[in-house]
Amino acid sequence: MDVIDYDFGRTQRLIAGANAARSVAEESAKFGAQRVFVIASQSVIDDSSLARELTTVLGPRLVGLHTGIAAHAPQQDILQAAAAARAAKADMLVSVGGGTPIDSTKIVQLCLTHDITSLDQLNAYAHGAGGTGGAIEDKVGDIRAIAVPTTLSGAEFAALGGALVVEMKQKQGFTHPDLAPLAIVFDPNLAAHTPAALWYSAAVRTIDHGAEGYLSPDGYPILQQQFLTALRLMSQGLRDGFSAQTEAQKRAAFMLSFQGVWSVAPALGRVRMGASHGLGYILGGMFGVAHGETSCVLLPAVLQWNAQKQPEAQLAISQALGDAQQPAHVLVGQLIKSLGLPTCLADVGIGADKFQAIAEAGEHHGVVTANSRAITCQDDILEILHLAQN
């Protein structure tokens, strides 16, 4: 490779291990924010003391707390959140939760900057699923955000946000360097309130990033090492968390897992992923399967299908997961099963009667066709789906 063009992004600070509410208050003050608007997962607000703590530490600077954005961030929910933030005259946004509130906040930021109030206006800035804008060329930085992740989705590290086009059952994307949060705050005590299934399935999403990122034909050595490091840290953090007996051990495992996300983050968006991600987008858009669960049920099958043509390429993945003697798809499958997560398409309600529709949707899907082993027809996709069936 003769030329590498690498954008380091716009996130300025990462604080891991500190109290979330105090950190949000301190970071928002550093950036001069006087009207802080929070977009949060309802489950986090219900299951923790965060709302009370934010009210205490922010005082009158807290001008709104919005919940209720549905999974996969439907467009209409985002527009409603933007309307609430606009009415509150917010000058800084804070996202709390997993990928849905974090991605939604990025798009709300865009809506506030460009006074977007309708679906047509939103689509003008989107790429995919009926969008006509593609990459955002003008400013999005008048209002910025702080992200408080409570899962291991890694959305907080990306400058890309996705919204669900409900009538099309597909996702659309919005991307600009300034959509990345100004600061990221990871509080392991807050993350401890996340349901185990959600925590672990989001972690498998990072393993999916690591495996497909490493195998991507777009990779180069420094990125490949980042993907492998993420696999090592995340798999160890998951095993440690699953076996933790004390709060201190659980906290340490959470911190290790978050470092796995942190390790993979700088490499995301720089290579194309493959069929596990692409088919996962289709399962999410068409059938509402959660992102983390799509990785659980698809990644082992995609790795197995890829290995039929490129077995040596996956040796480094097996080494990163801790056992060079086992195929990567076996190790990933065993890890997913040990965490009590869905292991096949049937577990998430996808039967063989849906396979043809998935194959038709995937045949020309840009992420599916970027797979490290070439996918050239619907039969290739059907082979993967049958491997993932049971």
LOBATI-287710 format. One record per residue: residue in one letter; x, y, z of N, C-alpha, C, O in turn. Coordinates in steps of 0.1 Angstrom, whole numbers, plus 5000, padded with zeros to 4 digits. Each point is the difference from the previous one (the first is absolute). Layout:
<rs>
AXYZXYZXYZXYZ;...
</rs>
This chain:
<rs>
M500849885000499250125000500950125000500850025009;D499050074981500850124998499550125008500850085005;V497949934996499450125006498949965011499249914997;I500950155014499049985011499550145003500750095004;D498049924996499350125003499149985012499049934999;Y501450125013499449965013499550125007500850095004;D497949924999499450115007499949965015499349905002;F501350175007499949975014498750035007499949975012;G499250094981498750035006500050125008500950085001;R497949945006499850135007499849985015499750105007;T500349784998499849985014501350045007501149974997;Q498750125014501150065006500449935013501250005004;R497949945003500349945013499249875002498949984995;L501849935013499349885004500349985015501150015005;I497849985003500149985015499449865003498849984998;A502049935007499549875003500349975015501150025005;G497949935002500149975014499550105010500049975012;A499650154983499550105009498550005000499349944992;N500150135018498550025001499550074988500550114996;A498449834997499550064988499450145002500450094992;A498849935018499350135001501150115003499950114994;R501049875015501050105003500850034988500450114997;S500049784995500850024988499350084990500650094993;V498149895005499250074990499950155004500250094992;A499649935021500050145005501350074997500050124996;E501149825007501350064999500450024985500450114996;E499349794996500450014986499150104993500550084992;S498249925010499150104994500450145004499950104992;A500549925021500550135004501250054993500250124996;K500849785001501250044993499750054986500750084995;F498249864999499750044987499050125000499550044989;G500250025022499250125001498549984999499350094997;A500249785004498649984999499250055011500449985012;Q498550094985499150055010498649935000499350025009;R500449914980498749944999500249864994500149974988;V500049935022500449864997498749924998499250005009;F500749934980498849924997500549854999500949974992;V498449945016500449875000499149914992498850015002;I501749904990499249904993500549865005501249974998;A497949965008500449885008499149884997498950024996;S501749875007499249885000499149995012500450035011;Q498349944986499150005012500449905010499950025012;S500749864984500449905010501150055009500049975012;V500950114983501150065008499450095010500450005012;I498750094984499450095009499249935011500050045012;D499349864984499149925009500849925011499649995011;D501649964984500749915008501250065008500849925006;S499450214993501150065007499650135006498950044998;S502050025009499850135006500550124992500150115005;L500249864982500650104992499250124998500650115001;A498149884997499250124998500150095012500150134999;R499849825013500150085012501450065002500150125003;E500949804993501450065001500250114990500650105004;L498949884984500250114990499250135005500550114998;T498349875007499350125005500850075011500050125000;T500649805008500750065012501350084995500250115004;V500649824987501350064996499850114990500850094999;L498249904992499950104989499050115005500250114995;G498949865014499150115004499350064989499449924991;P500550215008499250074989500649984986499350034990;R501949925010500649974986499449884993500149994988;L499249935020499349884994498650054995499250035008;V500649984979498850054995499149904994498950034995;G501549845005499149904995500649865001501249984999;L497949925002500449865000499049924992498849995004;H501649974985499149944990500349854999501149964998;T497849955003500249864999498949954990499250084995;G500949805002498949944991500349984986499249974992;I502150055004500449974986500049854998500849945008;A498550014983499949854999501349944994500850084995;A499349795006501249934995500250034985499050024992;H502350005004500450034987499750144995500350044989;A499350045021499850154998499150044988500650044989;P498149935011499150044989500150154998500250085009;Q499749964978500150144996499150095008500450115005;Q498349854997499050095006500450025015499850115005;D500749795002500550015014501150105001500050085009;I500949924981501150105000499550144998500450095007;L498649934984499550134997499350055013500050125003;Q499349795004499350045013501050055010499850095007;A501349834994501150045010500650134996500350085008;A499949944979500650134995499050125003500550105004;A498249874995499150115003500050035014499950125004;A500349785005500050035014501350075004500050105008;A501149874986501350065003499950154994500650095007;R498849934982499950134994499150095009500350125003;A498649835002499150075009500750045013499850105006;A501249814998500750035013501250094998500750045009;K499550004978501150094996501449945005500850075006;A499349804992501349935004501250064993499950034988;D501249985019501350034994501049895001501150014996;M498549885011500849885000499149885002499050015008;L501349884985499349875002500849905007501250005000;V498149925008500749885007499249884996498849995003;S501849914992499449874998500449905011501150005004;V497949925000500249905011499449874996498850004997;G502049905002499449874996500949934990501250015000;G498149914992500749924989500050074987499950124999;G500249804990500150064987498850084996500250104992;T498649875012498850074996500050155005499950094991;P500349945022500050145004501350074995499950124997;I501249815002501250074995499950044986500350114996;D499249794995499850044986499050104998500150104992;S498849895016498950104999500550145003499650104994;T501249915016500550135004500950064989499950134998;K500849794995500850064989499150064990500350114995;I498649825002499150054990499250125005499750094992;V499949915021499450125006500950124999499650114997;Q501749875005501050114999499950064986500050124998;L500049794991499850054987498750074998500050114993;C498949845012498750064999500050155006499550094994;L501249925017500050135007500850104992499750124998;T501549844997500950094992499350054988500250114996;H499149804997499450034987498550025000499350004990;D500150015022498650025002499249904992499050044993;I501349845008499349894994498749965008500249975012;T498750044982498749975007499249904992498949965006;S501549994983499149914992500849884995501350014999;L498149894996500649884995500850044987501149954997;D498350134995500650044987501350075003501049984993;Q499050115016501250075004501149915005501250014997;L498349895012501049915005500649914989501249975000;N498049984991500449924989501150074991500849934994;A499150205006500950084991501449995005501050034993;Y499249935020501449985005500449865002501149975005;A498049934991500349865003500649934988499750044989;H501049855014500349914989499449875003500049955011;G499549994979499349875001498650025004499650105005;A499649794992498549995004499350134997499350065008;G500849984979499250114995500750145002499450104996;G501749905010500750135002500650054987500349934991;T499850205008500550074988501250085002500650064991;G499949945021501150105003501449935001500950064994;G499249825011501349945002500850085010499550045010;A501849974988500950065009499650155003499650074990;I500549975022499650145004501250094998501149985006;E498850114985501250094997500050125008501150065002;D497849995003500050135007500049975015500149895005;K499850225003500349995014498949925008498850004996;V501649935014499149945010500550035014499549935009;G501450164993500650025013499550115009500750025010;D498250044986499550115009499749955014500250065010;I499249824990499649935013500749875000499949924990;R500850055021500749875000499549925012499150045007;A501549844995499449905009501149945009501249994996;I498349965015500849915009499349875000498849995001;A501949904998499449865000500349935013501250005004;V497849945002500249925012499549864996498849975002;P502149944993499649874996499749915012500850005010;T498249924989499749905010500049864995499749905007;T500750084980500249874994501350004993500850105001;L499649804992501249984993499950014985500749944993;S498350145003499750014985501150074993500249984988;G500450125019501150084993499550114992500850074993;A497949965007499450114992500650135003500050094992;E500449935021500550125005501350044993500450125000;F500349794994501350034994499950044985501050034994;A497849955001499850024985499450144997499350065008;A501149984980499450134994498849974992499650084992;L499949805008498949954992498849975009500249945011;G498650114985498849975007499049944991499950044988;G499349865017499149934991498650025005499750015012;A499350014979498650015003499249894992500449974989;L498549995017499249904993498950074992499250085005;V500749884982498950054992498949895001500149894994;V498950145014499149895004499249944989499949884999;E499650204991499249954990500949914990499449914993;M501950115006500849934992500749885007500649914994;K499350105020500749905008501549994998500649894999;Q500050234998501450014998500650115007499350095004;K502049914998500750115007500650094990500349974988;Q499850165016500850104993501050065008499950005013;G501250054981501150055008500350154998499750064990;F500950005020500450145000501450015006500349945010;T500650124982501450005004500750134998499850074990;H500949975020500850125000501049995012499549965011;P501750094988500949995012499550065012500349955011;D498950164988499550075012498849945006499550045011;L500049854983499049925007500549915011499349955008;A502050034992500649935011499950085013500150134999;P499749815012499850085013501350085003501149954997;L498750165009501250085005500749925011501350005001;A497949935007500649935011499249875002498849994997;I501949915009499449875003500249975015501150015005;V497949955002500049975014499649865002498849974998;F502149945007499649875003500049985015501150005006;D497849975000499949985014499649855002498949964998;P502049955007499749865002498949985010499349904999;N500650195011498949985009498650024994499049935003;L500950164987498850024993499849894990498849954999;A502250004995499949894991499549875007499449914993;A500950085019499649885008498549995000499549895003;H499750214994498650005000499549944987498849974998;T502050024992499649954987499749855001500849925006;P498150034989499749865000501149924994500650044990;A499749845016501149924996499949964985501050014993;A497849965002499949964986500350114991500749984990;L498950145013500450124992501550035000500650034990;W499949965022501550035002500849904992500950044992;Y498849835009500849904993499750004985501049984992;S497850045004499750004985500750124993500549994989;A499550135018500750114994501549985000500750044991;A499849885018501449965000500449914988501050024994;V498049895003500249924989500150084987500649964990;R498750155010500050094989501450054997500550014989;T500250025022501450044999500949894995500950024992;I498849865012500749884995499849994985500949974992;D497950065004499650004986500850114992500649974989;H499550155017500950104994501449954999500650014989;G499949935021501449955000500349904990501050014993;A498149895006500249894991499850044985500949984992;E498050095005499850044986501050114996500450014989;G499950085021501050104997501349954997500750044990;Y499849865017501349944998500049934986501050014993;L497949935003500049924988499750094988500149964988;S499550175014499750094989501150014990501250025004;P498549984983501050024990500650145000501050034993;D498350065014500550145001501050025010500650115001;G499749795008500950025011501450024997500549974989;Y500250095021501550014999500549985015499250005009;P502149974992500549955013499550065013499649935009;I500550214992499750065012498549985004499649985011;L499550034979498649975002499849865004499249975009;Q501449944984499849855004500549975014499349925007;Q501750154998500449985014499050065009499849945011;Q499650174986499050055008498849915001499449985011;F500249964978498949905000500349885009499249965008;L502049994991500449895008500150035015499649925008;T500950204995500150045014498650015006499849965011;A499350094981498650015005499449865003499349985010;L501049924981499649875002500649945013499349935008;R501950094995500749955012499350065013499649935009;L500350214991499550065012498549975002499649975011;M499750034978498549985002499749855004499249985009;S501549934985499749865004500449975014499349935007;Q501950134997500449985014499150075010499649955010;G500050184986499050075009498749935001499450005011;L500149944979498849925001500149885009499249985008;R501949954990500249885008500150045015499549945009;D501350174994500250055013498650045006499749975012;G499650104980498750055005499049895003499250015010;F500849894982499149895002500349925012499149945006;S502250064998500449925012500250085012500449955011;A499450194988500350095012499249965012498849974999;Q501850035012499449965013499850135009499249995009;T501550114988499950125009499850124991500250004988;E499350115018499850134993501350054994500050064989;A501149935018501350044995500449934988500550054990;Q499349815009500349924989499150044988500450014988;K498350015015499150044989500450144994499950014988;R500450085021500450134995501349994991500050074990;A500949855015501349994992499749934986500650044990;A498449875010499749934987499350104991500250004988;F498950095018499450104992501050104994499950034988;M501150015020501050094995500849934989500450074990;L499949805011500849934990499249994987500550024989;S498249955012499249994989499850134992500150014988;F499850105020499950134994501350044993499950064989;Q501249905016501350024993500049924987500750044990;G498649855009499949934988499350084989500450004989;V498550065015499250094991500950124996500150044989;W500650025021500950114998501149964990500450084991;S500149805010501149964991499549994986500850034990;V498049925008499549984986499550134994500050014987;A499650085021499450124995500850084989499450044990;P501949985012500750084990500149934987500350074990;A499449805009500149934987498649994993499949974989;L499050065019498749994994499850124990500550115001;G498849854988499750104990501150024990499950074990;R501249855012501150014991500249884991500750014990;V498549895013500049884991498549964999499250035008;R500549904981498749944998499949885009500949925001;M497950065005499749885007499549894990500150024988;G499349885017499649894991498549955002499250085005;A500649804992498649945000499450005014498750015001;S502049975009499450005014499450135002498850015005;H501950104993499450135001498950034990498950055004;G501449924984499050044989498749925002498950065000;L501149815002498849925003499450045013498849995001;G502050055008499550055013499150134998499050015007;Y501550084985499250124997498649964994499050065003;I501049844989498849954994499149945010498850035000;L501749885009499249945010499450115010498949995004;G501950114998499550115009498950084993499050035006;G501350014982499050084993498749934996498950065002;M501249824994498849924995499349945011498849995000;F501949965011499449925010500250055014499649935010;G501150184992500150065013501049935009499950015012;V501049904983500949935009501150105004500550084992;A499849925021501050105006501449984994500349894996;H500450225003501349994994500949895006500649924993;G499550095020500949905007499649864997500849914998;E497950065002499549874997500349954986500249894997;T499750214993500449964986501449955000500349904992;S500650165015501449955000500149875006500749914996;C498550065015500049875007499649894990500749895000;V498350134992499549894992500649994986499949904994;L500850215002500650004987501549984999500549944991;L500250125018501550004999500649864999500849984992;P498849935017500649874999499849934986500949944994;A497950085001499749944987500850074989500549934991;V499650205009500850074990501449965001500749984989;L499950015023501449965001500249864995501049974993;Q498049945009500149864995500050004985500749934994;W498350155000499950004986501350064993500549954990;N500050165016501250064995501249905001500850004991;A499349935020501149915002500249894990501049944998;Q497950034995500049904989501050044989500549914993;K499750225005500950054990501250065005501050024993;Q499150025020501150075005500349965015499950095009;P500449794993500149955014501250075008499950025012;E501250004981501250065006499750145005500650055010;A498650024983499750145003499450025014500150105006;Q499349794999499350015013500849955012499650015011;L501649954986500949955011500350105011499949985012;A500350154983500350115009498850035009500250035012;I498649954983498850025008499949895011499750045011;S500649844985500049895010501050035011499849985012;Q501450074984501150035010499550115009500249995012;A499250114983499550115008498949965010499950065010;L499349844986499049955008500549905010499249955009;G502150014990500649925011500249864997500449925009;D499450034978500249864997500349984985499150004992;A502250005005500449994986499649864994500149984987;Q499549925021499749874995498649984995499649914994;Q499650195010498549994996499750104989500550115000;P498649854991499650104990499350125006499449995011;A500750124983499550135005498449995002499550045011;H499849904980498649995001499649915012498950035006;V501949874997499749925012500250085013499149995009;L502050084992500350085012498950115002499650025011;V500050054979499050105001498749945004499350055009;G500349844985498849935003500049955015499050015007;Q502149944997500149955014499850125010499449995010;L501350124987499950125009498650055000499550035011;I499849984978498650045000499149915008499250055008;K501049824990499249915008500250015015499149995008;S502250034996500350005014499450135007499850005012;L499950104980499450125005498549995000499450105005;G500149794991498549995000499350084990498850035002;L501850004987499550084989499449914989500349885000;P498950184991499549924989501149954991501050074998;T498949814998501149944992499649964986500849964992;C497950065004499649974986498850084996499450075009;L500349944979498950084995498749965006499150095002;A500749795001498749955006499850075014498950035004;D502250005003499950065013499550145000499550055010;V500650024978499550134999498850014991499750114995;G499749785003498750004993500150004984499050034994;I502249945001500250004986500049854995501049935002;G497950034991499949874994500449994986500350114994;A499849775001500449984986499150074990500450034989;D498349995015499150074991500450144997499450064990;K501550005018500450144997501350014993500550104996;F500249785001501350004994500050064986500950084997;Q498249894995500050054986499950165000500750064992;A498449995017499950155000501350065005500450114995;I500349835014501250055005501150004989500750094998;A499349794995501049994989499850104989500950064995;E497849975002499750104990500450145004500550074992;A499349965021500450135005501550015001500550114999;G500249785003501450015002500949994987501250035000;E498249924989500849974988500750124995501249994996;H498350135005500650124995500350105012500350124997;H499649835015500350095012501550035000500849905000;G499650225001501450044999500849945011501249974998;V498350015014500849945011500149854999501049945002;V497950004994500049854997501049974990500849905001;T499250174988500949974988501450045003500949974992;A499450105019501450035003500649895009501250025004;N498149874997500549895009501449954995500350014988;S500549955021501449964997500149884990500950004992;R498149915009499849904989498950054991498950035005;A501349984982499150074992498649935000499949884999;I499150205002498649964999499550054987499950124998;T499749794993499750034987498549984996499650044989;C499749895019498649964997499249975012500649995011;Q498149994987499249975012500349875006499849985012;D500749924980500349875005501150015011500049925009;D500950174989501150025010499450045013500449955011;I498750144989499350055012499249895006500049985012;L499349944980499249895005500949905007499649945010;E501650034985500949915007500350055014500049925009;I500350214992500350065013498849985009500249975012;L498650074983498849995009499849865005499549985011;H500749924980499849865004501049965011499749925009;L501650134990500949975010499650075014500349945010;A499050174989499650075012498649955005499550065010;Q499949854983498649965003499849945014499050045007;N501949874997499749935013501349995008500049945011;
</rs>
